[in-house]
């Protein structure tokens, strides 16, 4: 298993990753998202002294006026005084980053059971922004949505993933095919399988699917077509060359919904 963060962030999180397995990536075989999902943003922090401005390391989604949902592993392992921001720009250039385009993170809350159970990583975090961006938050899936569907119904569903980070456009070449761009990209996916805490999605371009790669951790998987806005799972992990399986964390489970209900985002289960 491999969690999909940026390359340098993996070093910061090695202790946590040892128990979780590997860290997440960016959109593969997709296209520019443009204005389809303005509620999807990039988490940035100025951790690289060799480059100017805050560096992108994860993705997330605005789910209330100033609440940003991402993966817990994105926020784990940092120094206590580390500053974070979120940008919702379609294209982010750390060298040109200005305060006007960045929303400061005032606090964040990770699920207290993150990483303690291999069957359910509880890989959720809510990030609070000092200023509310002028965009409409995403909708959140209802409790038990996937469990209410038959296998036939599940196989018919399609998904849309959005994120910032490494890009892949070539089928061959392994990691050598990764392109380092910090733009908001979108790709569509099909269903593979359902587990108690996980929704496994196809990201094989040979079957017409795209997916996630480094820099997309915490990013959304929306149910439906390319303009869909119903958030059903988060990017967490997948195969190392971003070509096969996207293992995403379900948001319709009782555990996930209980965490989200603490912030008034869904009814208490």
C-alpha positions in Angstrom: 0.0 0.0 0.0 1.2 3.5 -0.7 -0.2 6.8 0.6 -0.3 9.6 -1.9 1.5 12.7 -0.7 4.2 14.8 -2.2 7.8 13.3 -2.4 9.4 15.5 0.3 6.4 15.2 2.7 7.0 11.4 2.7 10.3 12.0 4.6 8.5 14.1 7.2 5.9 11.4 7.7 8.1 8.2 7.7 7.2 7.3 11.2 3.5 7.5 10.5 3.7 6.0 7.1 5.4 2.9 8.6 2.1 2.0 10.2 0.0 3.1 7.2 2.1 1.9 4.4 2.9 4.6 1.7 1.8 8.1 0.8 -0.5 9.7 -2.1 0.1 11.3 -5.5 -1.7 13.6 -8.4 -4.1 13.2 -11.3 -3.2 10.8 -14.1 -4.6 10.7 -17.6 -6.9 13.7 -16.8 -7.4 17.2 -18.0 -7.5 20.8 -16.6 -10.4 21.1 -14.2 -10.8 24.8 -14.9 -14.0 26.0 -13.1 -15.8 22.7 -12.6 -14.7 22.2 -9.0 -13.7 25.5 -7.5 -14.2 24.0 -4.0 -11.2 21.7 -4.4 -8.0 23.2 -3.2 -4.3 22.5 -2.5 -2.7 22.4 0.9 0.7 24.3 0.9 3.5 24.8 3.4 6.9 26.5 3.1 9.0 23.5 4.0 11.5 23.6 1.2 14.2 26.2 1.8 15.6 25.7 -1.8 12.4 27.0 -3.5 10.5 30.2 -2.9 7.0 30.3 -1.4 4.8 27.6 0.1 5.0 24.1 -1.6 2.0 22.0 -2.4 1.8 18.7 -0.6 -1.9 17.5 -0.4 -5.4 18.2 -1.8 -8.7 18.7 -0.1 -12.3 19.9 -0.5 -14.2 22.8 1.0 -17.2 21.2 2.8 -18.5 24.3 4.7 -17.9 28.1 4.6 -14.4 27.7 6.1 -14.0 24.0 6.7 -11.7 22.0 4.4 -11.8 18.2 4.4 -8.6 16.3 3.8 -6.7 13.1 4.9 -5.3 12.9 8.4 -2.0 11.7 7.1 -1.5 15.0 5.3 -1.5 16.8 8.7 0.6 14.3 10.7 4.3 14.5 11.5 4.8 18.2 11.0 6.7 20.5 13.4 4.4 22.1 16.0 5.0 25.6 14.6 4.5 24.7 11.0 2.3 27.2 9.1 -0.2 26.0 6.4 -2.3 27.6 3.8 -4.9 26.5 1.2 -5.2 27.8 -2.4 -8.2 27.3 -4.6 -6.4 28.7 -7.7 -6.7 26.6 -10.8 -3.0 26.9 -11.4 -0.6 27.4 -8.5 2.9 28.8 -8.8 4.8 28.9 -5.5 7.1 31.6 -6.8 4.2 33.9 -7.5 2.1 33.0 -4.5 0.6 36.1 -2.8 -1.4 36.5 0.5 -4.5 37.3 -1.6 -4.5 33.8 -3.1 -3.8 31.9 0.1 -6.2 31.1 2.9 -4.4 30.7 6.2 -5.0 27.5 8.2 -5.9 28.5 11.8 -6.3 25.0 13.2 -6.9 21.4 12.2 -8.5 18.3 13.8 -7.3 14.8 12.9 -9.4 11.7 13.7 -8.1 10.6 17.1 -7.9 6.9 15.9 -5.9 7.7 12.7 -3.5 4.9 12.0 -4.5 2.6 14.9 -6.6 0.1 12.9 -5.3 -1.4 9.6 -8.9 -2.3 8.6 -10.1 1.3 9.1 -7.3 4.0 9.1 -9.7 6.8 10.2 -7.8 8.9 7.7 -9.8 12.1 8.0 -8.9 15.6 9.1 -10.9 18.9 9.1 -8.8 22.0 8.4 -10.3 25.4 9.5 -9.5 28.4 7.3 -9.1 31.9 8.7 -11.1 33.4 5.7 -13.9 31.7 3.8 -13.3 31.4 0.1 -16.2 32.7 -2.1 -17.1 29.2 -3.5 -19.9 26.8 -2.9 -18.9 23.8 -0.6 -19.2 20.3 -1.9 -22.1 18.0 -0.9 -21.4 15.0 1.4 -22.6 11.5 0.9 -25.3 10.1 3.2 -24.7 7.4 5.8 -24.7 3.9 4.4 -25.0 4.9 0.8 -22.8 2.2 -0.7 -24.1 -0.5 1.6 -27.6 0.1 0.2 -26.6 -0.8 -3.3 -26.4 -4.1 -5.1 -23.2 -5.3 -6.8 -24.9 -4.6 -10.1 -25.7 -1.1 -9.1 -22.2 -0.5 -7.8 -20.6 -1.6 -11.1 -22.7 0.9 -13.0 -21.5 3.9 -11.1 -18.8 6.3 -12.3 -16.6 8.7 -10.3 -14.7 11.9 -10.8 -11.5 12.7 -9.0 -9.8 16.1 -8.7 -6.4 17.1 -7.4 -3.1 18.9 -7.6 0.3 17.4 -8.0 2.3 15.0 -10.2 0.7 14.3 -13.6 1.0 11.2 -15.8 0.1 11.2 -19.5 2.2 8.3 -20.8 1.3 4.6 -20.1 4.9 3.5 -20.1 7.9 4.6 -18.2 7.0 4.0 -14.5 7.9 6.9 -12.3 9.9 8.4 -15.1 6.6 9.3 -16.8 5.6 11.6 -13.9 5.3 15.4 -14.7 5.6 17.9 -11.9 2.8 20.4 -12.3 0.7 22.1 -9.6 -2.6 22.6 -11.5 -6.1 21.4 -10.5 -6.8 18.5 -12.8 -9.8 16.2 -13.2 -10.2 12.6 -14.3 -13.0 10.0 -14.5 -13.0 6.5 -13.0 -14.9 3.3 -12.8 -15.7 0.9 -9.9 -13.5 -2.0 -8.9 -14.7 -3.2 -5.5 -16.1 -2.2 -2.1 -14.7 -2.9 1.3 -16.0 -2.0 4.8 -13.8 1.2 4.9 -12.6 1.5 1.3 -13.9 2.2 -2.2 -11.5 0.8 -4.7 -11.6 2.5 -8.1 -10.1 1.8 -11.5 -7.3 4.1 -12.7 -6.1 2.1 -15.6 -5.9 4.3 -18.8 -6.3 1.2 -20.9 -9.9 0.9 -19.7 -10.6 4.6 -20.1 -10.0 5.5 -16.4 -7.7 8.1 -14.9 -6.7 8.4 -11.3 -4.5 9.9 -8.6 -0.7 10.2 -8.1 1.7 12.1 -5.8 0.2 15.3 -4.3 -3.5 14.2 -4.4 -3.8 12.8 -0.9 -7.0 14.0 0.8 -8.5 15.0 -2.5 -12.1 14.1 -3.5 -13.8 11.4 -5.4 -17.2 12.6 -6.5 -20.0 10.3 -7.5 -21.0 10.8 -11.2 -19.8 12.7 -14.2 -17.1 15.3 -14.6 -19.2 18.2 -13.1 -20.4 16.2 -10.2 -20.3 17.6 -6.7 -21.3 14.7 -4.3 -18.2 13.8 -2.3 -18.2 10.1 -1.5 -14.5 9.2 -0.7 -11.0 10.6 -0.2 -7.7 9.8 -2.0 -5.5 7.8 0.3 -3.4 5.2 -1.5 -2.8 3.2 -4.6 -0.2 1.4 -6.7 3.3 3.0 -6.9 3.2 3.8 -10.6 -0.3 5.3 -10.6 -1.6 2.9 -13.2 -4.0 0.4 -11.6 -5.9 0.8 -8.4 -7.1 3.9 -6.5 -7.8 2.9 -2.9 -10.1 5.6 -1.5 -11.5 6.1 2.0 -15.3 5.9 2.2 -17.2 8.8 3.7 -20.5 7.0 4.1 -19.4 4.7 7.0 -20.6 5.2 10.5 -17.1 6.0 11.6 -16.5 8.7 9.0 -20.0 10.2 9.5 -19.5 10.4 13.3 -16.4 12.4 12.8 -18.0 14.7 10.2 -21.0 15.2 12.5 -18.8 16.8 15.1 -18.5 19.7 12.8 -22.2 19.8 11.9 -21.5 18.6 8.4 -23.8 15.6 8.5 -26.5 14.4 10.9 -25.1 12.4 13.9 -25.4 8.6 13.0 
